């Protein structure tokens, strides 16, 4: 095996288990009824169900990130007894400013395991470009000898100017960490903010900016935008409709967001399956809004 090894985002085919390379176009194609093909040529007619299943299973705790277009890099580091090892993600074809979503260490034999070192503030949200690890014995009765460690890193580019995508990424991170309540607000905001921008841009072609802002903020709020105005625009411009089941999930997400805003907690905590469906709904919803935005601007 040659290192570093680059792995494109992929999921398993529900028919045969072979790989399917994941791309944004598959979600867009779903709205038009186009099937997805695996490497064996099997058709996946319902990409929504396939995506929900893969996100729920979240194989190796990073499979869900494939739907964000996360790239994975696998490389090796060498541990020597009693010696610190520093490595940089940017030395392994990962941009220095990438958003690191997942890191996995797997010793290849030997008796040492890398433990990440930190400063005097151990908790951190963002991982920098450089990581320092220290080798510790796997057990007292295991010889501390030189050990090769495989490092798997999943990452996405930073997009500071794309708040909707950043919110969706936040939601996926919370989901992967089993923080389902914390996932709700960024998942909802990802779609709500994108739809608001779409309607603002579209309506300003015909109505003064101030009146558009007042209309969307005080009259046609997000629920009306999602359930009335967006379907109307799709029909007027002969766009494929947002499927009712996706809209239903987005409405549920909106209701949960309002529940959190009013009470601070969810009356009924989310389980993994429900959370996977919600974050999948945000993914499909955001792709649909972007798809509609592009077509309405042409």
C-alpha positions, 0 to 999 in steps of 0.5 A, a space after each residue: 500500500 502506497 502512502 499517503 492514500 487518498 480516498 474519495 467520498 463513498 458509500 456501499 451499494 444496498 444491492 451488492 455492497 460495492 462502492 458508490 462514489 458520492 457527489 452532489 449531482 446524485 442528490 440533484 438527480 434524485 429530484 429528477 428521478 435519475 437512479 445512481 449506479 454503483 461500480 457493478 452497475 446496480 441501480 439505486 433508485 431511491 437515493 434518499 433511502 440509501 443516504 438515510 441508511 448510510 448516515 444512520 449506520 455511519 460506518 467507522 464513525 465517519 461514513 456520514 461525512 461522505 455526503 458532505 464531500 469529505 475526502 479521506 487521507 490515510 498515512 503512517 507515522 512511526 512511534 519510538 518508545 519514549 519519543 514524541 512525534 509531531 506531524 502536520 496534516 498539510 504534509 499529507 495533501 490536506 490543506 493547512 486550513 482544512 476543517 478536520 472532521 475525523 482522525 483515527 489511529 490504528 497501530 500496525 502491530 507493535 505495542 505502542 499507541 499514540 496519545 495526542 498531547 495538548 497545552 494546558 487547555 485540553 478541550 478544543 473545538 478546532 484541530 490545527 495543522 500540527 498534531 503532537 503525539 506521545 507513544 504509550 504502551 498498550 498494556 503493562 505486559 506488552 513490550 514497548 517496541 517500534 510501532 507503525 501507526 496508520 492514521 486516517 483523516 477525513 476533512 472538508 475545505 473551509 468555506 467561510 463565505 458559505 454560512 449554509 454549508 458551514 451550518 450543515 457541516 456543524 450539524 453533521 459533526 454534532 450527529 457524528 458525536 451523538 449530540 442530536 439536540 445540538 444538531 437541530 438548530 444548525 441543520 435547520 438554519 442551513 436550509 432556512 438561510 439558503 431559502 431566504 437568500 433565494 427568495 430575497 434575490 428572486 423577489 427583488 426583481 419585481 419588488 423593492 428591497 425593503 418591502 421584500 425584507 418586510 414580507 419575508 421577515 413578518 408575513 411569509 416566514 420560513 414555514 410559508 416560504 418552504 410550504 407555499 412560496 417555494 412550491 409555487 416558484 417550482 411550478 411556475 418555472 417547471 422545476 422538479 418539485 421538492 419531494 413531499 417526504 423531504 419537505 415533511 422532514 424539513 417541517 419536523 426539523 423546523 418544529 424541533 428548532 422552534 421547540 428548542 428556541 421556546 423551551 431549551 429542550 426537546 420534549 422527546 429526545 431524538 434517537 439515532 434513526 430520527 436524527 439521521 433522517 433530520 440531517 439527511 433532510 437538511 442535506 437534501 433540502 439545501 441541495 434543492 434550494 441551491 439547485 432551484 437558485 441556479 435555475 431561477 438565475 438563468 
